[in-house]
Amino acid sequence: MPVPSTHGQAAPPTTSSRPDWFATAAGRALLHSELAIVHAALGERPGQPWLWLAPSAPDEEAPPGHGLRLQAVAGGGAGTVRCRRARPLANESVACVVLQHAGGNGERATALVAECGRVLVPGGRLSLLCLNPLSPWRWRWAGDGPGSSEPMPWRRRMRAAGLVPEAVSQGLGPRWGLVPDPSLQHGPGLRAAWLLRAEKRVSALTPLRTRQPLRIGSGVPAA
């Protein structure tokens, strides 16, 4: 839940004094490359609520439907509501979560994925967008932009949170220039960013009894 201040309102999370890299030409090209993917992910379950944690206050309209869009800031999120690390959402209350360059690293990233697992309904999906450290495009954010990461650590975090990640991530965004490129490719390759999806699956509480094969005649099992 939001952390209350002495005046009864949620205390604003700490913001960074560093200029917003996503407001630069390179940052805008990347966000425009990802916009269709974000809207498609949030629109997969019409009529069900969603959560979108974006890297900056988006200029574009949010997709139709009932959802919560927050800007990722140090220690929490700001936007429709202000909150600390824990999101102001009940357990298993949203069908889709999009983490758009909002994961961080280390314990913060692990806690954030665990929080996504908590709020997702069974069958809900998490879509994660992250900068690709192997792309030559990385010189556009080196020392100034958000952190980058390969997909493998995120797969481990997803599994630890009870999510089942896809076997292969997908690359998107520019390779060299500043022209947005929303097309997806198999594997991150040289693209500026990658997309990895995971689903929350819940096993049955009562194991199903194994059915014995039907035997005919002198004990020969039927096909």
Backbone hydrogen bonds in HBPLUS format (Angstrom, degrees):
<---DONOR---> <-ACCEPTOR-->    atom                        ^
c    i                          cat <-CA-CA->   ^        H-A-AA   ^      H-
h    n   atom  resd res      DA  || num        DHA   H-A  angle D-A-AA Bond
n    s   type  num  typ     dist DA aas  dist angle  dist       angle   num
A0011-ALA N   A0003-VAL O   2.74 MM   8  5.87 161.4  1.77 172.6 173.7     1
A0005-SER N   A0009-GLN O   2.49 MM   4  5.34 144.7  1.60 150.3 160.3     2
A0008-GLY N   A0005-SER O   3.06 MM   3  5.31 165.0  2.08 113.3 115.5     3
A0023-ALA N   A0020-ASP O   3.10 MM   3  5.57 162.5  2.13 112.5 117.9     4
A0024-THR N   A0021-TRP O   3.03 MM   3  5.49 164.8  2.05 115.4 120.4     5
A0028-ARG N   A0024-THR O   2.91 MM   4  6.13 161.1  1.95 154.5 159.2     6
A0029-ALA N   A0025-ALA O   3.02 MM   4  6.17 154.1  2.09 143.0 150.1     7
A0030-LEU N   A0026-ALA O   3.08 MM   4  6.36 151.8  2.16 147.3 154.3     8
A0031-LEU N   A0027-GLY O   3.00 MM   4  6.27 165.8  2.02 151.2 154.8     9
A0032-HIS N   A0028-ARG O   2.90 MM   4  6.02 159.5  1.94 150.4 155.8    10
A0033-SER N   A0029-ALA O   3.08 MM   4  6.20 140.3  2.25 133.3 143.8    11
A0033-SER N   A0030-LEU O   3.06 MM   3  5.02 121.2  2.42  93.7 109.0    12
A0034-GLU N   A0030-LEU O   3.14 MM   4  6.43 135.7  2.35 142.9 154.6    13
A0034-GLU N   A0031-LEU O   3.14 MM   3  5.12 130.8  2.39  94.1 107.0    14
A0035-LEU N   A0031-LEU O   3.04 MM   4  6.05 121.6  2.39 142.6 156.9    15
A0038-VAL N   A0034-GLU O   2.95 MM   4  6.21 161.7  1.98 161.9 167.5    16
A0039-HIS N   A0035-LEU O   2.99 MM   4  6.24 168.8  2.00 157.4 159.6    17
A0040-ALA N   A0036-ALA O   2.94 MM   4  6.04 154.7  2.00 143.4 150.9    18
A0041-ALA N   A0037-ILE O   2.97 MM   4  6.15 158.1  2.02 148.7 154.3    19
A0042-LEU N   A0038-VAL O   3.01 MM   4  6.27 162.3  2.05 154.2 158.5    20
A0043-GLY N   A0039-HIS O   2.99 MM   4  6.01 130.7  2.24 138.0 150.3    21
A0044-GLU N   A0041-ALA O   3.42 MM   3  5.48 168.9  2.44 105.3 107.3    22
A0048-GLN N   A0045-ARG O   3.06 MM   3  5.67 161.0  2.10 143.2 143.9    23
A0095-ALA N   A0049-PRO O   2.86 MM  46  5.97 164.0  1.89 160.4 159.3    24
A0050-TRP N   A0066-HIS O   3.18 MM  16  6.73 132.2  2.42 131.1 144.4    25
A0068-LEU N   A0050-TRP O   2.96 MM  18  6.36 148.2  2.07 141.9 150.4    26
A0051-LEU N   A0096-CYS O   2.91 MM  45  6.33 151.3  1.99 152.7 162.2    27
A0098-VAL N   A0051-LEU O   2.91 MM  47  6.38 152.6  1.98 155.4 164.5    28
A0052-TRP N   A0068-LEU O   2.86 MM  16  6.21 165.5  1.89 159.3 161.0    29
A0070-LEU N   A0052-TRP O   2.84 MM  18  6.24 161.4  1.88 161.5 167.5    30
A0053-LEU N   A0098-VAL O   2.91 MM  45  6.12 171.5  1.92 177.6 175.3    31
A0100-GLN N   A0053-LEU O   2.99 MM  47  6.10 171.8  2.00 165.8 168.1    32
A0054-ALA N   A0070-LEU O   2.82 MM  16  6.13 156.2  1.88 174.3 171.7    33
A0072-ALA N   A0054-ALA O   2.72 MM  18  5.85 164.2  1.74 174.6 177.8    34
A0071-GLN N   A0078-ALA O   2.55 MM   7  5.09 172.8  1.55 157.0 159.7    35
A0078-ALA N   A0071-GLN O   2.97 MM   7  5.09 150.3  2.06 135.9 145.4    36
A0073-VAL N   A0076-GLY O   3.15 MM   3  5.59 171.8  2.16 137.5 139.3    37
A0076-GLY N   A0073-VAL O   3.07 MM   3  5.59 172.7  2.07 136.7 136.5    38
A0077-GLY N   A0083-CYS O   3.00 MM   6  5.42 157.8  2.05 136.3 142.3    39
A0083-CYS N   A0077-GLY O   3.02 MM   6  5.42 166.2  2.04 155.3 155.3    40
A0089-LEU N   A0087-ARG O   2.73 MM   2  5.45 142.2  1.87 102.5  92.6    41
A0092-GLU N   A0118-ARG O   2.91 MM  26  6.16 168.2  1.92 140.6 144.2    42
A0093-SER N   A0119-VAL O   2.74 MM  26  5.43 130.3  1.98 131.0 141.1    43
A0094-VAL N   A0119-VAL O   2.99 MM  25  5.99 164.8  2.02 160.0 159.3    44
A0121-VAL N   A0094-VAL O   2.92 MM  27  5.89 144.4  2.05 157.8 158.6    45
A0125-ARG N   A0095-ALA O   3.06 MM  30  6.56 150.6  2.15 152.9 154.3    46
A0097-VAL N   A0125-ARG O   3.00 MM  28  6.42 156.5  2.06 157.1 160.1    47
A0127-SER N   A0097-VAL O   2.83 MM  30  6.24 158.4  1.88 159.0 166.4    48
A0099-LEU N   A0127-SER O   2.88 MM  28  6.26 160.3  1.92 158.4 165.0    49
A0129-LEU N   A0099-LEU O   2.87 MM  30  6.20 164.0  1.89 168.9 167.4    50
A0101-HIS N   A0129-LEU O   2.93 MM  28  5.66 157.7  1.98 144.5 145.8    51
A0109-ALA N   A0105-ASN O   3.46 MM   4  4.87 159.8  2.50 100.7 104.0    52
A0110-THR N   A0106-GLY O   3.10 MM   4  6.41 160.0  2.14 151.3 157.3    53
A0111-ALA N   A0107-GLU O   2.87 MM   4  6.04 162.5  1.90 152.1 156.3    54
A0112-LEU N   A0108-ARG O   2.98 MM   4  6.14 151.7  2.06 144.5 152.4    55
A0113-VAL N   A0109-ALA O   3.05 MM   4  6.28 162.1  2.08 153.0 156.4    56
A0114-ALA N   A0110-THR O   3.04 MM   4  6.23 157.9  2.09 146.3 152.9    57
A0115-GLU N   A0111-ALA O   2.94 MM   4  6.16 146.8  2.06 141.5 150.4    58
A0116-CYS N   A0112-LEU O   2.98 MM   4  6.33 146.9  2.09 143.0 152.1    59
A0117-GLY N   A0113-VAL O   2.93 MM   4  6.28 155.9  1.99 150.3 156.5    60
A0118-ARG N   A0114-ALA O   3.01 MM   4  6.28 142.2  2.15 139.8 150.2    61
A0119-VAL N   A0115-GLU O   3.13 MM   4  6.44 157.8  2.18 150.8 154.3    62
A0120-LEU N   A0116-CYS O   3.07 MM   4  6.09 141.1  2.23 150.1 159.3    63
A0124-GLY N   A0121-VAL O   2.76 MM   3  5.07 155.3  1.82 138.4 138.4    64
A0123-GLY N   A0200-LYS O   2.62 MM  77  5.14 159.5  1.66 153.9 160.7    65
A0200-LYS N   A0124-GLY O   2.92 MM  76  5.53 161.5  1.96 159.0 162.7    66
A0126-LEU N   A0198-ALA O   2.80 MM  72  5.19 162.5  1.83 153.7 159.7    67
A0198-ALA N   A0126-LEU O   2.86 MM  72  5.19 147.1  1.96 150.3 157.4    68
A0128-LEU N   A0196-LEU O   2.87 MM  68  5.23 168.6  1.88 151.4 155.3    69
A0196-LEU N   A0128-LEU O   2.95 MM  68  5.23 157.9  2.00 148.2 155.4    70
A0130-CYS N   A0194-TRP O   3.15 MM  64  5.65 157.6  2.20 153.1 159.8    71
A0194-TRP N   A0130-CYS O   2.93 MM  64  5.65 152.1  2.01 158.1 167.3    72
A0149-SER N   A0131-LEU O   3.30 MM  18  6.50 161.7  2.33 162.5 157.3    73
A0132-ASN N   A0192-ALA O   2.90 MM  60  5.49 171.0  1.90 135.8 134.7    74
A0135-SER N   A0132-ASN O   3.24 MM   3  5.61 168.9  2.25 114.8 117.8    75
A0138-ARG N   A0135-SER O   3.08 MM   3  5.68 166.2  2.10 118.4 121.2    76
A0140-ARG N   A0137-TRP O   3.00 MM   3  5.88 165.3  2.03 124.4 129.1    77
A0141-TRP N   A0138-ARG O   3.03 MM   3  5.59 156.4  2.09 115.2 121.7    78
A0142-ALA N   A0138-ARG O   2.99 MM   4  6.01 130.3  2.25 150.2 164.8    79
A0144-ASP N   A0141-TRP O   2.91 MM   3  5.29 165.6  1.93 135.3 137.1    80
A0145-GLY N   A0141-TRP O   2.71 MM   4  4.39 175.9  1.71 140.2 138.8    81
A0154-TRP N   A0151-PRO O   2.95 MM   3  5.37 122.5  2.29 111.9 127.1    82
A0155-ARG N   A0151-PRO O   3.05 MM   4  6.38 145.5  2.17 153.1 163.6    83
A0155-ARG N   A0152-MET O   3.06 MM   3  5.15 123.5  2.39  99.8 114.3    84
A0156-ARG N   A0152-MET O   3.21 MM   4  6.59 157.4  2.27 156.0 161.2    85
A0157-ARG N   A0153-PRO O   3.10 MM   4  6.42 155.4  2.16 142.9 149.5    86
A0158-MET N   A0154-TRP O   2.91 MM   4  6.09 157.6  1.96 147.9 153.9    87
A0159-ARG N   A0155-ARG O   2.98 MM   4  6.23 164.2  2.01 152.8 156.2    88
A0160-ALA N   A0156-ARG O   3.02 MM   4  6.20 159.1  2.06 148.2 154.1    89
A0161-ALA N   A0157-ARG O   3.08 MM   4  6.30 132.6  2.32 139.2 151.2    90
A0161-ALA N   A0158-MET O   3.09 MM   3  5.12 132.7  2.33  96.0 109.1    91
A0163-LEU N   A0158-MET O   2.86 MM   5  5.05 158.0  1.90 151.7 146.4    92
A0162-GLY N   A0159-ARG O   3.02 MM   3  5.15 162.3  2.05 110.6 113.3    93
A0164-VAL N   A0199-GLU O   2.75 MM  35  5.17 159.4  1.79 145.6 152.6    94
A0199-GLU N   A0164-VAL O   3.00 MM  35  5.17 158.7  2.04 126.9 128.8    95
A0166-GLU N   A0197-ARG O   2.88 MM  31  5.83 153.7  1.95 169.0 162.8    96
A0187-GLY N   A0169-SER O   2.86 MM  18  5.16 136.4  2.05 147.1 150.0    97
A0170-GLN N   A0195-LEU O   2.91 MM  25  5.08 160.4  1.94 143.7 150.1    98
A0195-LEU N   A0170-GLN O   2.66 MM  25  5.08 151.2  1.74 147.5 158.0    99
A0171-GLY N   A0185-GLN O   3.01 MM  14  5.13 142.5  2.15 131.8 140.4   100
A0171-GLY N   A0187-GLY O   3.11 MM  16  5.50 120.2  2.49 116.0 107.0   101
A0185-GLN N   A0171-GLY O   3.02 MM  14  5.13 141.1  2.18 139.7 147.8   102
A0172-LEU N   A0193-ALA O   3.01 MM  21  5.53 159.0  2.06 141.3 141.3   103
A0193-ALA N   A0172-LEU O   3.11 MM  21  5.53 159.7  2.15 172.5 166.8   104
A0173-GLY N   A0181-ASP O   2.90 MM   8  4.69 145.8  2.02 173.7 164.7   105
A0192-ALA N   A0174-PRO O   2.90 MM  18  5.54 130.2  2.15 147.7 161.9   106
A0191-ARG N   A0188-PRO O   3.11 MM   3  5.89 154.0  2.19 147.6 149.1   107
A0222-ALA N   A0214-LEU O   2.66 MM   8  5.52 165.6  1.68 176.8 176.7   108
A0216-ILE N   A0220-VAL O   3.13 MM   4  5.62 172.9  2.13 142.4 143.0   109
